[in-house]
């Protein structure tokens, strides 16, 4: 029962963070699409555990923190927010890298899992969106 309660609390917290993150259209007005391709690896395994693709459109929440694939991981995951924010500021269309999970599991060390990621960003050709983003940059 305690495990179910912890799961429900974690899900509620994720929902709250997602709502607080705002929409992609609000955070990145010039962006029309973000595609994140991830390959998950667990420490000690050479083969990928999972391959996942997540798409973000302007109407989706700009919450780029992906959970660790190990269910008992506490405070872990892969936060791509800084990567995506940097890419949008530089108007980059693609990028790739690697992140390690810093979460805690009682019988495993930190960095027990990692992802290789590839991010593709498409920018809007809508002049109103682009001018809105440029206006925000000049006010900063």
Residue pairs with C-beta under 8 A, 6 or more apart in sequence:
14 67
17 63
17 65
18 61
18 63
19 61
21 27
21 61
21 62
21 63
22 61
22 62
23 58
23 59
23 60
23 61
23 62
24 31
24 34
24 56
24 57
24 58
24 59
24 60
24 61
24 62
25 31
25 58
25 59
25 129
26 62
27 62
28 34
28 62
28 84
28 88
28 133
29 124
29 129
29 130
29 132
29 133
29 136
30 88
30 123
30 124
30 129
30 130
30 132
30 133
31 58
31 88
31 121
31 122
31 123
31 124
32 57
32 58
32 122
32 123
32 124
32 126
33 55
33 56
33 57
33 120
33 121
33 122
34 55
34 56
34 84
34 119
34 120
34 121
34 122
35 53
35 54
35 55
35 56
35 119
35 120
35 121
36 53
36 54
36 55
36 56
36 64
36 66
36 80
36 117
36 118
36 119
37 51
37 52
37 53
37 117
37 118
37 119
37 120
38 51
38 52
38 53
38 54
38 66
38 78
38 115
38 116
38 117
39 48
39 50
39 51
39 52
39 115
39 116
39 117
40 48
40 49
40 50
40 51
40 52
40 69
40 113
40 114
40 115
41 48
41 49
41 113
41 114
41 115
41 116
42 49
42 69
42 70
42 112
42 113
43 108
43 109
43 111
43 112
43 113
43 114
49 69
50 69
52 66
54 66
56 62
56 64
62 81
64 79
64 80
64 81
64 83
64 84
65 77
65 78
65 79
65 80
65 81
66 77
66 78
66 79
66 80
66 115
67 73
67 76
67 77
68 76
68 77
68 78
68 101
68 103
68 113
69 113
70 76
70 101
70 103
70 105
70 108
70 112
70 113
72 105
72 106
73 101
73 103
73 104
73 105
73 112
73 113
74 103
74 104
74 105
75 102
75 103
75 104
76 101
76 102
76 103
76 104
76 105
76 113
77 101
77 103
78 99
78 101
78 115
78 117
79 99
80 99
80 117
80 119
83 95
83 97
83 117
83 119
84 119
84 121
86 92
87 95
87 119
87 121
88 121
91 123
92 121
93 120
93 121
93 122
93 123
94 118
94 119
94 120
94 121
95 118
95 119
96 116
96 117
96 118
96 119
97 116
97 117
98 114
98 115
98 116
98 117
99 114
99 115
99 117
100 110
100 111
100 113
100 114
101 110
101 111
101 112
101 113
101 114
102 110
102 111
103 110
103 112
104 110
105 112
123 130
124 130
